[in-house]
Amino acid sequence: MPFRLFYLRVIFTTLLFIITHATFAQLSDLHYLPPLKQKDNNIGFQEQAIYLSTPEITPFTVNIYQGTNTTPISSFSLSNASPYVYNLANGDNNITFVDDAKTGEVLTTSGLRFESVN
């Protein structure tokens, strides 16, 4: 009987530690947003925007690349005090959402890559 109580205390303490332990999201200098496919062309998502924010106080530069392109399509400064919204074309723009004709193909011009410079 005392062993059961000991194990229950260990389990309870471990669970309490896991639940109350502070956790943070992963921060990285490179993020990919692959293209997606809607069920039908131009049916669910029309107005599209990507909201970028960071806990960093010091501003840094972020470049946005489309597909495998090495030239950024946009550059901006990002910090905790100044988040950024990147607006995209509506519907199946073949960047974030592909149309039926491009479904199942390897696309080098679709998807977005976000990369911090500093």
N, C-alpha and C positions, 0 to 999 in steps of 0.2 A: 504493500500500500504506500509506503513512503516514496518508493521509486516512481510511482505514477504521479504523485504530487510534484516531485522534482521535475519530471519530464513535462508536465503541464506548465510549470513555471517557466521552464526554458523556452517552450514553444510560445507562450504568451509574451515573454520578454522579447523574443526574436520578432514576432509579429508587431509588437508595439514599436520596436526600433525601426522596422521597415516602413511602417505607416507614417511615423512622425519624422523620418529622415528627410531633409530637404533634397529635392531633385531639381535638375535643370535640364532644359532641352539641349540638344546637340547644336553647337555652333560650328560653322565651317566657312571656309572662304570660297567654296565652289558648290553650286546647287544646279541640278538638272530638272527640267520640267518636260517630260516626254510628251509627244502628241497623243491625243485620245480620240476615240471614235464614239459619236452619238448613235443611238439606235437608228434614227432616220436623219437624213440631211436637214440641217438648220432647224431642228425641232427643240429643244430644251434650253440650250444656252445661247443667248443672243449677245447681250452686252457683257463684255468680259474685261476684267481688270485684275492685275496682280498687285497685292499690297505687300510692300517690303518694310520691315522694321528691324530694329536691333537694340539690345541693351547697352551697346557701346556709347559712351559719352563723346569720345573724340570722333569727328567726322572722317569718313574714308570713302574712296571712290569705288563704285560698282559698275562693271561693264555688263551689258546684256548682248549675247550672241544668239543668232538664229541658226539652228541646225549645227552643222560642222564648220560654219563660216568662221574665219579667224579675224574678221573686221567687226567690231561692235556695232550694233544697230542703235544703241543708246548708251550713254554714260551719265552718271549722276552721283551726287554726294549723299551719303546716308549716315545718320546718327540717331541717337535716342530722341533728340529733340526735333528731328526732321525726317519722318518716315517718307516713303516715296510710293506713288501709285503709278503703275505702268498700264496704260489702256491699250487694249487690243482691238482688232477688227471684229465685227459681229459674226456670230454663227460659225460655220465650217470655214475657217480662214486658212486652213492648211498650215497653220503654225501650231496652235494649241489643240484644235479639233480638225481632223481630216475628213474629207468627203468620201463618198462611196468609191469613186474612181481611184483613190490613193490607198484604200484599205488593203492591207496585206502586202504592201510594198515596203522595201527598205528606203526610207526617206532621209536625205541628207540636208534638206532645206526646212524641215519641220522640227518643232520642239524648241525650247529655249534653254540657254545656259547662263547662269548668273555667277559672275566671278569678281571677287574683291581684288583691287589692285594693291592697296597698301597692306 
